[in-house]
Amino acid sequence: MLEQFLYASLCNLHLLQKRDTATVVADLLGLQAQFANNPKYALRIRAADYHEDSWHKSLLTTWTFRGTLHAVLKEELGLFLAAVGLPDTWDDRWDLDPKLKAHWAEKLWEWIASGITERSALKEKCLAAGLDQDTLNRVFHGWGGLLRDMCSRGMIAYAPGTAKHFVPCFDVPFPDRHSARVEIIRRYFRSFGPATFGDCAYFTGWRVREVTALVEAAALPLKSISYQGKEYYYLQELPARGAIPDCLLLAGFDQLVMGYRDRSRFLDEEDKSKVITNTGIVFPTILLGGRLKARWKKERSKLLVTPFRSLSRREQELITEKARAVFPGEVQEVLFLG
């Protein structure tokens, strides 16, 4: 049964057949972007139209599920912000007065819209406009500050990629919160199913009872499978049974890993700490025969592989072949550590 669940996940999350970038990003409900290269790697693995110089052009990065950064389609920014919840008024978070926030948010948006998009340049503009250093530190707080609050309103977003700068947003359409959440739930069970309501709650950061209520209110035609005393739900038909690939590379914070509280369909419990650290970092990993068995890291022309336990010669060959297929002309050497 777990193998059938995994095959469905791999198929619906576009790890078996590549699709266009827009389809991949929409179906995966964004690409987690805590580390700038992760969305790029996720698309390199999945997107048929991936190009190193233009992969990011249709995307924006902002805070969505679980209060983490995700790259989403530009035209769907309002959907995700509405689903998370749009603030009604300016609050005093970051120890900033709400009126002060409104004033400096307007100035920051104007500067960003005029082409001043880098953090350091925006700080200089604020200081020149009379903002004191202590307040400046709170406006540009390391966890987001006023700029994060502006992102949550759809005033600005981050540009995807390693060059950190902001993008002004204009006339973002926002659906109502209920409709936005129903659409998220619908996509989740279409792409991540079979999954439990607990899995969905883990992915979205919502409560299980919220997920249950949304499914009931929307009258989603979910189907279910019982396995070991749990109900697993999915939308539409499951893909026909097929072979699990011998080897797949996954990006850091890959949506396959992030999509489930219960990862038993692809991860052995004793290996969890090798995939996810105590601080919540999720490493780029390698799926061998349907199980996560190693981590990988790209350093220039080398791919460094850290196995969870000894790999056979054939497994090493599979990883090497896959690395060169994913990074054609870039990976000259695959090194197995440990």
Beta strands, then each sheet from edge to edge (+ up, - down):
strand 1: 31-32
strand 2: 59-63
strand 3: 69-73
strand 4: 156-158
strand 5: 166-168
strand 6: 223-227
strand 7: 230-234
strand 8: 247-250
strand 9: 285-288
strand 10: 291-299
strand 11: 302-307
strand 12: 333-336
sheet 1: 1+ 3- 2+
sheet 2: 4+ 5-
sheet 3: 6+ 7-
sheet 4: 8+ 9- 10+ 11- 12-
end
